[in-house]
C-alpha cells in the first residue's frame, strides 16, 4: 500500500508577518517629513529656518549660520537643499531629512544665487568682490561675475561662464533651453544656452536701474525684470528682448513672481516695506500690501493660498493671504532672512513652477 504523502507545513514565522505589517508603517514614518509641506528660509546668521506649513511655525533650524547662507534651491525630489554661502565661498548640500551638510563644492568669492535646473546647479559668484550684507550698495568690481555650473550626480563644477558685473537673478526660459542672468553692476541681461553655457547675447537695460529679479511670464512670451534703483520694472519680449513696457513701482523693487494661476504679478518693493500686485496681462496696478522691512524674496505656499516673504530687516517671515492680502502672522527668530523656497515646489521669486 502506497503511503500518502502530505506536504510538510513549515511553522509560520511571526517575525515575517510582523515585517509585512511593519513595512508600510516604516514607510509612512520615513516619508512623513517629505509629505509635510515645508518652507526653507536662509538667515545669514542663524542658518536655515525650516517652517512647517501645516502648523505655520518654525519647526527647527539647520545651524549653518556661520557659513553666511543667502541663495538656496531644492533638487528635483526635495531631498537636497543647496545653499550659496558667502562666508565660506562654497555651495553646501544639505540632506533635508537630517539637516546635515553632505557635500561642499568650492565656488569662489561671494556666491549669492543658486538655481537647480535639469540636474545641474547654477551658482552666481563674484571674483572681484569680497562680499557684504545683502541690500548694501556695492562698488563696481574689476572682474566680471561668473556662473558656476555643477553636475548634481558628481557635485563637481563642470564649467564656469563669465557674466556681467554683480550678478543677481537667474531665470530659465519656459522651454528650458535658455538661461538668463541679471547684472546690476553694468545694467545688462546676459543670455546663455542652458545646456552648454555658451553666451548667446548681452541685452542692455536702462542705465542706472540696477536690475535685480527676473521672471518668465507663464506663457513664456515675456520676461519681467525689476530695476531697483529706478523704482520700476521692464517687460521684455522673449524673442528679441525689446522693451514691451515699463511700469513704475514703489521704492527698491527686488523679488518678482507670477502667481500659480498666472493671473497676477507680485513685486517686493523692499525699500518701501510693500508687496505690490499687478495684473499679469496688462500690468495694471491692483494693490499695495504692507509687509516687513527689506523683504527681498518670497514664495507662495504649495497650495497657492498664502505668500511667505523673507523680510531681512524685520528678521522674520511674513505670512500673507494671497487673496485678501491681509497679513496673517509673522514667523520670527530669522535674523537677516534672505531667500525662501518651499517643498513641494511653488511659484516664487527664486523658484518657478
C-alpha positions as a Python dict, from the first residue, in 0.01 Angstrom:
ca = {
    (1, 'X'): (0, 0, 0),
    (2, 'X'): (135, 330, -103),
    (3, 'X'): (181, 581, 169),
    (4, 'X'): (1, 909, 115),
    (5, 'X'): (247, 1197, 110),
    (6, 'X'): (129, 1524, 257),
    (7, 'X'): (332, 1839, 207),
    (8, 'X'): (513, 1936, 521),
    (9, 'X'): (388, 2268, 652),
    (10, 'X'): (660, 2480, 798),
    (11, 'X'): (589, 2676, 1113),
    (12, 'X'): (475, 3026, 1041),
    (13, 'X'): (742, 3279, 1128),
    (14, 'X'): (576, 3551, 1326),
    (15, 'X'): (868, 3781, 1257),
    (16, 'X'): (789, 3765, 884),
    (17, 'X'): (425, 3853, 948),
    (18, 'X'): (535, 4137, 1171),
    (19, 'X'): (763, 4262, 897),
    (20, 'X'): (477, 4265, 646),
    (21, 'X'): (268, 4483, 874),
    (22, 'X'): (560, 4694, 989),
    (23, 'X'): (688, 4781, 642),
    (24, 'X'): (403, 5017, 547),
    (25, 'X'): (428, 5178, 889),
    (26, 'X'): (801, 5234, 849),
    (27, 'X'): (749, 5377, 503),
    (28, 'X'): (487, 5613, 637),
    (29, 'X'): (718, 5728, 914),
    (30, 'X'): (1018, 5773, 686),
    (31, 'X'): (810, 5967, 434),
    (32, 'X'): (632, 6180, 692),
    (33, 'X'): (879, 6468, 670),
    (34, 'X'): (873, 6468, 289),
    (35, 'X'): (491, 6465, 291),
    (36, 'X'): (469, 6770, 519),
    (37, 'X'): (463, 7097, 321),
    (38, 'X'): (778, 7282, 422),
    (39, 'X'): (945, 7618, 364),
    (40, 'X'): (1321, 7672, 389),
    (41, 'X'): (1448, 8022, 473),
    (42, 'X'): (1810, 8136, 472),
    (43, 'X'): (1923, 8353, 762),
    (44, 'X'): (2273, 8493, 730),
    (45, 'X'): (2348, 8440, 1098),
    (46, 'X'): (2111, 8165, 1217),
    (47, 'X'): (2140, 7923, 923),
    (48, 'X'): (1830, 7778, 756),
    (49, 'X'): (1490, 7804, 919),
    (50, 'X'): (1258, 7511, 849),
    (51, 'X'): (891, 7612, 860),
    (52, 'X'): (616, 7353, 897),
    (53, 'X'): (349, 7491, 663),
    (54, 'X'): (68, 7284, 816),
    (55, 'X'): (136, 7437, 1158),
    (56, 'X'): (277, 7760, 1010),
    (57, 'X'): (555, 7767, 1266),
    (58, 'X'): (934, 7743, 1279),
    (59, 'X'): (993, 7371, 1336),
    (60, 'X'): (1374, 7376, 1354),
    (61, 'X'): (1687, 7543, 1224),
    (62, 'X'): (1976, 7391, 1033),
    (63, 'X'): (2272, 7551, 1218),
    (64, 'X'): (2485, 7668, 927),
    (65, 'X'): (2470, 8040, 1004),
    (66, 'X'): (2849, 8075, 1025),
    (67, 'X'): (2863, 7997, 652),
    (68, 'X'): (2660, 8309, 568),
    (69, 'X'): (2392, 8142, 351),
    (70, 'X'): (2198, 8352, 101),
    (71, 'X'): (2066, 8183, -213),
    (72, 'X'): (1901, 7843, -190),
    (73, 'X'): (1731, 7588, -412),
    (74, 'X'): (1600, 7232, -386),
    (75, 'X'): (1683, 6936, -605),
    (76, 'X'): (1410, 6766, -808),
    (77, 'X'): (1285, 6532, -532),
    (78, 'X'): (1330, 6770, -239),
    (79, 'X'): (1589, 6553, -62),
    (80, 'X'): (1876, 6800, -101),
    (81, 'X'): (1881, 7170, -19),
    (82, 'X'): (2156, 7370, -191),
    (83, 'X'): (2296, 7682, -23),
    (84, 'X'): (2520, 7955, -166),
    (85, 'X'): (2745, 8062, 123),
    (86, 'X'): (2924, 8398, 111),
    (87, 'X'): (3147, 8340, 416),
    (88, 'X'): (3284, 8002, 308),
    (89, 'X'): (3276, 8067, -67),
    (90, 'X'): (3108, 7737, -143),
    (91, 'X'): (2788, 7555, -223),
    (92, 'X'): (2667, 7343, 69),
    (93, 'X'): (2440, 7045, 1),
    (94, 'X'): (2212, 6959, 294),
    (95, 'X'): (2016, 6638, 348),
    (96, 'X'): (1667, 6775, 417),
    (97, 'X'): (1579, 6478, 640),
    (98, 'X'): (1876, 6511, 875),
    (99, 'X'): (1978, 6874, 827),
    (100, 'X'): (2339, 6763, 783),
    (101, 'X'): (2578, 6900, 520),
    (102, 'X'): (2663, 6602, 297),
    (103, 'X'): (2863, 6780, 26),
    (104, 'X'): (3058, 7103, -18),
    (105, 'X'): (3153, 7240, -358),
    (106, 'X'): (3415, 7515, -372),
    (107, 'X'): (3286, 7806, -580),
    (108, 'X'): (3478, 8131, -524),
    (109, 'X'): (3417, 8470, -366),
    (110, 'X'): (3069, 8575, -262),
    (111, 'X'): (2837, 8305, -400),
    (112, 'X'): (2490, 8454, -386),
    (113, 'X'): (2224, 8299, -607),
    (114, 'X'): (2160, 7934, -685),
    (115, 'X'): (1909, 7766, -913),
    (116, 'X'): (1864, 7397, -992),
    (117, 'X'): (1767, 7308, -1349),
    (118, 'X'): (1763, 6970, -1524),
    (119, 'X'): (2009, 6803, -1288),
    (120, 'X'): (2253, 7093, -1266),
    (121, 'X'): (2304, 7369, -1011),
    (122, 'X'): (2383, 7720, -1135),
    (123, 'X'): (2561, 7939, -879),
    (124, 'X'): (2650, 8306, -927),
    (125, 'X'): (2967, 8440, -769),
    (126, 'X'): (3185, 8748, -799),
    (127, 'X'): (3563, 8701, -818),
    (128, 'X'): (3616, 9077, -790),
    (129, 'X'): (3417, 9121, -470),
    (130, 'X'): (3482, 9024, -110),
    (131, 'X'): (3114, 9013, -18),
    (132, 'X'): (2889, 9212, 210),
    (133, 'X'): (2550, 9231, 369),
    (134, 'X'): (2253, 9191, 134),
    (135, 'X'): (2088, 9515, 37),
    (136, 'X'): (2407, 9718, 78),
    (137, 'X'): (2530, 9919, -219),
    (138, 'X'): (2828, 9755, -387),
    (139, 'X'): (3116, 9919, -567),
    (140, 'X'): (3187, 9823, -925),
    (141, 'X'): (3413, 9520, -949),
    (142, 'X'): (3730, 9497, -1153),
    (143, 'X'): (3638, 9146, -1264),
    (144, 'X'): (3303, 9033, -1409),
    (145, 'X'): (3090, 8788, -1218),
    (146, 'X'): (3066, 8422, -1316),
    (147, 'X'): (2815, 8139, -1300),
    (148, 'X'): (2947, 7802, -1185),
    (149, 'X'): (2761, 7503, -1332),
    (150, 'X'): (2764, 7194, -1107),
    (151, 'X'): (2665, 6840, -1201),
    (152, 'X'): (2435, 6706, -927),
    (153, 'X'): (2550, 6348, -990),
    (154, 'X'): (2915, 6417, -907),
    (155, 'X'): (2889, 6751, -722),
    (156, 'X'): (3171, 6889, -935),
    (157, 'X'): (3193, 7218, -1122),
    (158, 'X'): (3187, 7117, -1487),
    (159, 'X'): (3228, 7470, -1622),
    (160, 'X'): (3213, 7835, -1524),
    (161, 'X'): (3086, 8107, -1757),
    (162, 'X'): (3151, 8481, -1737),
    (163, 'X'): (2865, 8723, -1690),
    (164, 'X'): (2840, 9098, -1627),
    (165, 'X'): (2923, 9277, -1303),
    (166, 'X'): (2736, 9188, -983),
    (167, 'X'): (2503, 8913, -1097),
    (168, 'X'): (2165, 8895, -928),
    (169, 'X'): (1867, 8696, -1058),
    (170, 'X'): (1877, 8373, -1260),
    (171, 'X'): (1587, 8252, -1472),
    (172, 'X'): (1527, 7989, -1741),
    (173, 'X'): (1307, 8008, -2048),
    (174, 'X'): (986, 7808, -2028),
    (175, 'X'): (1121, 7553, -2277),
    (176, 'X'): (1435, 7512, -2064),
    (177, 'X'): (1682, 7593, -2342),
    (178, 'X'): (1794, 7940, -2231),
    (179, 'X'): (1939, 8079, -1908),
    (180, 'X'): (1910, 8449, -1828),
    (181, 'X'): (2111, 8639, -1565),
    (182, 'X'): (2064, 8998, -1448),
    (183, 'X'): (2378, 9205, -1386),
    (184, 'X'): (2313, 9502, -1159),
    (185, 'X'): (2666, 9643, -1182),
    (186, 'X'): (2653, 9719, -1554),
    (187, 'X'): (2276, 9726, -1621),
    (188, 'X'): (2266, 9427, -1854),
    (189, 'X'): (2098, 9092, -1902),
    (190, 'X'): (2321, 8800, -2004),
    (191, 'X'): (2163, 8525, -2214),
    (192, 'X'): (2314, 8174, -2241),
    (193, 'X'): (2246, 7836, -2390),
    (194, 'X'): (2127, 7646, -2081),
    (195, 'X'): (2277, 7315, -2195),
    (196, 'X'): (2627, 7427, -2293),
    (197, 'X'): (2665, 7756, -2104),
    (198, 'X'): (2762, 7927, -2429),
    (199, 'X'): (2684, 8302, -2427),
    (200, 'X'): (2416, 8398, -2679),
    (201, 'X'): (2382, 8773, -2630),
    (202, 'X'): (2404, 9062, -2386),
    (203, 'X'): (2094, 9280, -2356),
    (204, 'X'): (2143, 9641, -2239),
    (205, 'X'): (1888, 9761, -1984),
    (206, 'X'): (1807, 10120, -1878),
    (207, 'X'): (2119, 10288, -1740),
    (208, 'X'): (2138, 10325, -1363),
    (209, 'X'): (1848, 10087, -1300),
    (210, 'X'): (2046, 9810, -1125),
    (211, 'X'): (1844, 9506, -1245),
    (212, 'X'): (1767, 9255, -970),
    (213, 'X'): (1488, 9000, -1011),
    (214, 'X'): (1379, 8831, -1333),
    (215, 'X'): (1083, 8605, -1408),
    (216, 'X'): (944, 8447, -1725),
    (217, 'X'): (575, 8504, -1792),
    (218, 'X'): (352, 8195, -1763),
    (219, 'X'): (323, 8160, -2141),
    (220, 'X'): (697, 8218, -2191),
    (221, 'X'): (650, 8514, -2424),
    (222, 'X'): (795, 8781, -2194),
    (223, 'X'): (1041, 8842, -1910),
    (224, 'X'): (984, 9083, -1623),
    (225, 'X'): (1299, 9245, -1478),
    (226, 'X'): (1294, 9463, -1165),
    (227, 'X'): (1514, 9775, -1163),
    (228, 'X'): (1593, 9852, -800),
    (229, 'X'): (1745, 10199, -833),
    (230, 'X'): (1495, 10342, -1082),
    (231, 'X'): (1187, 10205, -900),
    (232, 'X'): (1026, 10029, -1192),
    (233, 'X'): (1020, 9704, -1382),
    (234, 'X'): (1062, 9644, -1753),
    (235, 'X'): (883, 9383, -1960),
    (236, 'X'): (1099, 9230, -2234),
    (237, 'X'): (987, 9036, -2539),
    (238, 'X'): (1128, 8683, -2505),
    (239, 'X'): (1210, 8659, -2876),
    (240, 'X'): (1415, 8971, -2947),
    (241, 'X'): (1437, 9127, -2596),
    (242, 'X'): (1296, 9465, -2692),
    (243, 'X'): (1122, 9657, -2413),
    (244, 'X'): (747, 9598, -2436),
    (245, 'X'): (656, 9830, -2150),
    (246, 'X'): (796, 9994, -1837),
    (247, 'X'): (595, 10010, -1514),
    (248, 'X'): (660, 10230, -1210),
    (249, 'X'): (682, 10071, -865),
    (250, 'X'): (744, 10179, -510),
    (251, 'X'): (1098, 10203, -372),
    (252, 'X'): (1353, 9929, -437),
    (253, 'X'): (1176, 9657, -639),
    (254, 'X'): (1361, 9329, -587),
    (255, 'X'): (1197, 8984, -594),
    (256, 'X'): (931, 8920, -860),
    (257, 'X'): (696, 8630, -936),
    (258, 'X'): (371, 8543, -1108),
    (259, 'X'): (105, 8368, -903),
    (260, 'X'): (48, 7993, -966),
    (261, 'X'): (-259, 8068, -1180),
    (262, 'X'): (-65, 8316, -1395),
    (263, 'X'): (-316, 8596, -1338),
    (264, 'X'): (-120, 8832, -1113),
    (265, 'X'): (236, 8959, -1089),
    (266, 'X'): (385, 9025, -744),
    (267, 'X'): (681, 9258, -683),
    (268, 'X'): (859, 9304, -350),
    (269, 'X'): (933, 9677, -312),
    (270, 'X'): (1197, 9603, -50),
    (271, 'X'): (1286, 9960, 46),
    (272, 'X'): (921, 10058, 86),
    (273, 'X'): (811, 9761, 301),
    (274, 'X'): (545, 9686, 41),
    (275, 'X'): (441, 9391, -173),
    (276, 'X'): (285, 9522, -493),
    (277, 'X'): (31, 9338, -708),
    (278, 'X'): (-19, 9388, -1083),
    (279, 'X'): (-237, 9231, -1349),
    (280, 'X'): (-27, 8965, -1524),
    (281, 'X'): (-161, 9050, -1870),
    (282, 'X'): (-167, 9430, -1893),
    (283, 'X'): (47, 9506, -1583),
    (284, 'X'): (-213, 9740, -1437),
    (285, 'X'): (-157, 9812, -1068),
    (286, 'X'): (-401, 9620, -845),
    (287, 'X'): (-291, 9652, -483),
    (288, 'X'): (-22, 9751, -233),
    (289, 'X'): (30, 9520, 64),
    (290, 'X'): (215, 9650, 374),
    (291, 'X'): (479, 9397, 485),
    (292, 'X'): (804, 9390, 681),
    (293, 'X'): (1130, 9573, 621),
    (294, 'X'): (1354, 9470, 332),
    (295, 'X'): (1158, 9171, 207),
    (296, 'X'): (1397, 9054, -64),
    (297, 'X'): (1242, 8723, -170),
    (298, 'X'): (909, 8546, -137),
    (299, 'X'): (723, 8229, -230),
    (300, 'X'): (368, 8107, -249),
    (301, 'X'): (274, 7810, -35),
    (302, 'X'): (236, 7489, -240),
    (303, 'X'): (-144, 7525, -237),
    (304, 'X'): (-116, 7887, -356),
    (305, 'X'): (-328, 8016, -67),
    (306, 'X'): (-63, 8222, 112),
    (307, 'X'): (251, 8419, 44),
    (308, 'X'): (567, 8383, 251),
    (309, 'X'): (802, 8684, 249),
    (310, 'X'): (1158, 8671, 382),
    (311, 'X'): (1193, 9016, 541),
    (312, 'X'): (1559, 9070, 623),
    (313, 'X'): (1541, 9384, 834),
    (314, 'X'): (1237, 9256, 1023),
    (315, 'X'): (1419, 8927, 1096),
    (316, 'X'): (1102, 8735, 1015),
    (317, 'X'): (887, 8568, 753),
    (318, 'X'): (560, 8750, 690),
    (319, 'X'): (261, 8529, 603),
    (320, 'X'): (6, 8700, 377),
    (321, 'X'): (-329, 8573, 248),
    (322, 'X'): (-289, 8553, -131),
    (323, 'X'): (-650, 8660, -196),
    (324, 'X'): (-734, 8918, 71),
    (325, 'X'): (-375, 9047, 106),
    (326, 'X'): (-411, 9051, 484),
    (327, 'X'): (-102, 8975, 693),
    (328, 'X'): (-191, 8664, 891),
    (329, 'X'): (118, 8631, 1110),
    (330, 'X'): (493, 8671, 1143),
    (331, 'X'): (735, 8385, 1198),
    (332, 'X'): (1036, 8525, 1382),
    (333, 'X'): (1384, 8425, 1500),
    (334, 'X'): (1520, 8452, 1145),
    (335, 'X'): (1778, 8734, 1152),
    (336, 'X'): (1859, 8875, 809),
    (337, 'X'): (1615, 8640, 637),
    (338, 'X'): (1712, 8645, 268),
    (339, 'X'): (1576, 8368, 46),
    (340, 'X'): (1281, 8130, 72),
    (341, 'X'): (1166, 7820, -120),
    (342, 'X'): (907, 7552, -48),
    (343, 'X'): (859, 7179, -82),
    (344, 'X'): (655, 7081, -274),
    (345, 'X'): (789, 7350, -506),
    (346, 'X'): (568, 7652, -561),
    (347, 'X'): (590, 7974, -758),
    (348, 'X'): (817, 8236, -606),
    (349, 'X'): (1086, 8494, -667),
    (350, 'X'): (1360, 8226, -660),
    (351, 'X'): (1192, 7912, -791),
    (352, 'X'): (948, 7891, -1081),
    (353, 'X'): (666, 7646, -1139),
}
